Amino acid sequence: MKTDVINLEAGSAGSIELSDDIFGLEPRADILHRVVRYQLAKRQQGTHKVKTRSETSYSTKKIYRQKGTGGARHGDRNAPIFRKGGVYKGPTPRSHAHDLPKKFRALGLKHALSAKAGAGELVVLENADVANGKTKVLADAMKKLGWKKALLIDGAEVNENFAMAARNLDGIDVLPSIGANVYDILKSRTLVLTKAGVEALEARLK
């Protein structure tokens, strides 16, 4: 599939041929859901923790005699049934990550790119370069182009001036091609790929 290439001044910079195997698929929600779930589970900290009866701070002395009280038999106040006692089978630190085959993750990335292309939310930029790394220059360009929440994916490395200009702007995120992922792509309103980014993604996903 062929698409237009623009520059930061919103002018035309020719066209580029995009691979149908990467940008022309029919997006499948089930694949995208599984990959996003994999990403979010992997980033979860898993530091939730409660105290068990062996960790709560209370005397271990038997609270009253075994027989003759007419009440239940108890050993100490740390038991889960008591107020301020330990928690039974509560959460402990653990990893929430689960496995997902590498080929399936690559397929998810293809479907995410295809979803953006199919929705008309994919823009190909000639290059990401801002003179002197000035934030105001990039902010004006974004306003002119109508980008409110954009993700820009560059080649192997992000242009230093562009990264410097973008870091103070709330509406744009910048990633190198190796950092391209399904969650960030779907979360953005506009996906901006530089020509170098397109080449790098096609080489990565071929």
Beta strands, then each sheet from edge to edge (+ up, - down):
strand 1: 2-6
strand 2: 12-17
strand 3: 122-125
strand 4: 150-153
strand 5: 172-175
strand 6: 190-194
sheet 1: 2+ 1- 3- 6- 4- 5-
end
